[in-house]
């Protein structure tokens, strides 16, 4: 429920003159970013990130510093999150394909689309209406360091104290690039093709680099984490999702009892009545 701007100005303006406020949390269904045809009810998820060649994948992994199994685990985390997030929405029944197709491991560009014969074969095999494919996937984890004064506890018991010593500050940045295609066989249309690039930062500091490195997240967990970010983002693109929304309201104004009545109505979910009262 969206409140009109003048009403919000009244509420938040009143909050400036008092300190008694209350935060109310409610769940709302947020629409998908794009509209998928309503006849698409059963959706198949396919992983197309198996390497075209194991030997080339190993060489690529050496060049990028990412072993193929690490990238595979991050891609798996991405697709698993897509499935989990879509399952929280009433929009689709989601099925996961058993096959892992050869395609875009380490790829920077989308591979050639699957043929419509392949897509129709998947639809017959799994009795689905459309096929969502993770077409390409790459990941990276970069660590940088710098000298920094860090805190250190010396002594024990009552004699302990905290001092500053020169140490190491490490920062790890994980990134993934995940490309999705949504194939809709009824009209032989690639209904959606989009790439999600996601990054996240972690840091650790200690007296020595070895100590700081032991405290920093490892790259396997880091790339899986960022892969899940990409998967959750794509799920929101094609399905309506429940989200929690917080609203802060001025609860006990001295000069305007209508604000208090509206606040009480909002706290029990009667937003239409609350709006009328505030107006």
C-alpha positions in Angstrom: 0.0 0.0 0.0 1.5 3.3 -1.1 0.7 6.4 1.0 0.1 9.7 -0.8 3.0 12.2 -0.5 1.0 14.8 1.4 0.0 12.2 4.0 3.6 11.2 4.5 4.7 14.8 4.9 2.1 15.2 7.6 3.3 12.1 9.5 7.0 12.7 9.2 6.6 16.4 9.8 4.8 15.7 13.0 7.6 13.4 14.1 10.0 16.3 14.2 8.1 17.7 17.2 8.1 14.7 19.3 10.0 11.5 20.1 7.3 8.9 20.5 7.2 6.9 17.3 6.5 3.3 16.4 7.8 1.1 13.6 5.4 -1.3 11.9 6.5 -4.2 9.7 4.3 -5.7 7.1 4.6 -8.2 4.2 3.7 -7.2 0.7 3.9 -9.0 -2.7 6.2 -7.1 -5.0 5.5 -7.7 -8.7 8.1 -9.2 -11.0 10.3 -6.9 -13.1 9.1 -8.5 -16.4 5.8 -10.1 -17.2 6.1 -13.8 -18.2 3.0 -15.2 -20.1 0.5 -16.6 -17.7 0.4 -20.0 -19.5 4.0 -20.6 -18.3 3.2 -22.4 -15.0 5.8 -25.2 -14.9 9.4 -24.0 -15.3 12.5 -26.2 -15.8 15.9 -25.0 -14.6 18.9 -26.2 -16.7 22.6 -25.8 -15.9 24.6 -25.2 -19.2 27.9 -24.4 -17.6 29.8 -27.7 -18.0 33.1 -26.9 -19.8 33.3 -27.6 -23.5 36.7 -29.3 -22.8 38.0 -30.4 -19.4 41.6 -29.7 -20.6 40.8 -26.1 -21.7 38.9 -25.6 -18.5 41.9 -26.5 -16.4 44.1 -24.2 -18.4 41.5 -21.4 -18.1 41.4 -22.0 -14.4 45.1 -21.7 -14.0 45.1 -18.4 -15.9 42.2 -17.0 -13.8 43.2 -18.6 -10.5 39.8 -20.3 -10.3 39.6 -24.1 -10.4 36.8 -25.5 -12.5 35.2 -27.2 -9.4 35.2 -23.9 -7.6 33.3 -22.2 -10.5 31.0 -25.2 -10.7 30.1 -24.9 -7.0 29.4 -21.2 -7.4 27.2 -21.9 -10.5 25.4 -24.6 -8.5 24.8 -22.1 -5.7 23.4 -19.7 -8.2 20.9 -22.1 -9.7 19.9 -23.5 -6.3 19.1 -20.0 -5.1 17.0 -19.3 -8.2 15.0 -22.5 -7.4 14.6 -21.7 -3.7 13.6 -18.1 -4.4 11.0 -19.1 -7.0 9.6 -21.7 -4.7 8.7 -18.9 -2.2 6.5 -17.3 -4.9 3.1 -18.6 -5.9 3.9 -18.0 -9.6 5.6 -21.2 -10.8 6.1 -24.9 -10.2 9.8 -25.3 -10.5 11.6 -28.5 -11.7 15.4 -28.9 -11.8 16.8 -30.8 -14.8 19.2 -33.7 -14.1 21.4 -33.0 -17.0 24.3 -30.5 -17.0 24.9 -29.3 -20.5 28.2 -28.1 -22.1 28.3 -24.4 -22.6 29.5 -21.3 -20.9 31.9 -22.1 -18.0 34.3 -19.2 -17.8 32.5 -17.6 -20.7 32.2 -13.8 -21.1 29.6 -13.9 -23.9 26.5 -15.9 -24.3 26.9 -19.2 -26.3 24.8 -20.1 -29.3 21.2 -20.6 -28.1 19.9 -24.1 -27.6 17.8 -25.4 -30.5 14.1 -25.5 -30.3 14.2 -29.3 -30.8 16.3 -29.4 -27.6 13.9 -27.1 -25.8 10.8 -29.1 -26.9 12.6 -32.3 -25.9 13.1 -30.9 -22.4 9.5 -29.8 -22.2 8.2 -33.2 -23.2 10.6 -35.0 -20.9 9.8 -32.9 -17.8 6.3 -31.8 -18.8 7.0 -28.1 -18.4 5.9 -25.0 -20.2 9.3 -23.1 -20.5 13.0 -23.6 -19.8 15.2 -21.3 -17.8 18.9 -21.9 -18.6 22.0 -20.7 -16.8 23.9 -20.2 -20.1 27.2 -18.8 -18.9 29.1 -18.3 -15.7 32.4 -16.9 -14.5 33.8 -15.9 -11.1 36.8 -14.3 -9.6 38.2 -13.6 -6.2 40.9 -10.9 -5.7 42.7 -10.1 -2.5 44.5 -6.8 -1.9 46.5 -5.8 1.2 47.9 -2.7 2.8 49.7 -1.7 5.9 47.6 -0.4 8.8 47.8 0.2 12.5 45.8 -2.5 14.2 44.8 -3.1 17.8 46.5 -5.8 19.8 45.9 -7.0 23.4 49.0 -7.6 25.4 49.4 -9.0 28.9 46.9 -11.2 30.8 44.2 -10.7 33.4 44.2 -7.4 35.2 47.5 -6.5 33.5 46.1 -6.8 30.0 45.8 -3.7 27.8 45.2 -2.8 24.2 47.8 -1.2 22.1 48.2 -0.3 18.4 50.9 -2.0 16.3 51.6 -2.0 12.6 49.7 -4.8 10.9 48.0 -5.9 7.7 44.6 -5.0 6.3 43.3 -7.5 3.7 40.3 -7.0 1.5 38.8 -9.8 -0.6 36.5 -9.0 -3.5 34.4 -11.8 -5.1 32.6 -11.3 -8.4 30.4 -13.4 -10.6 28.9 -13.0 -14.0 25.8 -15.1 -14.6 23.9 -15.2 -17.9 20.3 -16.5 -18.1 18.0 -17.3 -21.0 14.3 -18.1 -20.7 13.1 -20.2 -23.6 9.4 -20.2 -24.4 8.6 -23.0 -26.9 4.9 -22.2 -27.6 5.9 -19.1 -29.6 9.5 -20.3 -30.2 10.7 -17.2 -28.4 13.7 -16.5 -26.2 11.6 -14.5 -23.9 14.4 -13.2 -21.7 18.2 -12.9 -22.0 20.0 -11.1 -19.3 23.4 -11.0 -17.5 23.8 -10.4 -13.8 27.2 -9.1 -12.5 27.4 -9.1 -8.7 30.3 -8.3 -6.3 30.8 -8.3 -2.6 33.7 -7.2 -0.3 35.1 -8.8 2.8 37.9 -7.6 5.0 40.2 -8.8 7.8 43.0 -7.2 9.7 45.7 -8.7 12.0 49.4 -8.2 13.0 50.6 -10.5 10.2 49.4 -11.4 6.7 49.1 -15.0 7.7 46.8 -14.2 10.6 44.7 -11.8 8.5 44.4 -14.4 5.7 43.1 -17.0 8.2 40.4 -14.6 9.2 39.3 -13.7 5.7 36.6 -15.6 3.9 37.9 -18.2 1.5 37.3 -17.8 -2.2 35.0 -20.9 -2.5 32.5 -19.6 0.0 32.9 -16.0 -1.3 32.0 -16.9 -4.9 29.2 -19.1 -3.8 27.8 -16.2 -1.7 27.9 -13.8 -4.7 26.5 -16.5 -6.9 23.5 -16.7 -4.6 23.1 -12.9 -4.9 22.9 -13.2 -8.7 20.4 -16.1 -8.4 18.1 -14.2 -6.0 18.2 -11.1 -8.3 17.1 -13.1 -11.3 14.3 -14.8 -9.4 12.9 -11.4 -8.6 13.0 -10.5 -12.3 10.5 -13.2 -13.4 8.3 -13.8 -10.3 6.4 -11.7 -7.7 8.0 -11.9 -4.3 7.0 -11.3 -0.7 9.1 -8.6 0.9 9.0 -7.1 4.4 8.3 -3.3 4.5 8.9 -1.2 7.6 7.0 2.1 8.2 7.7 4.5 11.1 4.8 6.5 12.4 4.3 9.2 15.0 2.2 7.6 17.6 1.1 10.1 20.3 0.8 13.6 19.0 -0.4 16.2 21.5 -2.2 18.4 19.1 -3.5 16.0 16.4 -5.4 12.9 17.8 -6.2 11.8 14.2 -2.6 10.9 13.7 -2.8 8.6 16.8 -6.0 6.9 15.6 -4.4 6.4 12.1 -1.3 4.9 13.7 -3.3 2.4 15.8 -5.3 1.3 12.6 -2.0 0.9 10.7 -0.5 -1.3 13.4 -3.3 -3.8 13.0 -3.1 -3.8 9.2 -6.1 -1.6 8.5 -4.3 0.7 6.1 -7.2 2.0 4.1 -8.9 3.2 7.3 -5.6 4.6 8.5 -5.2 6.6 5.3 -8.8 8.0 5.6 -8.1 9.0 9.2 -4.8 10.7 8.3 -6.5 12.6 5.4 
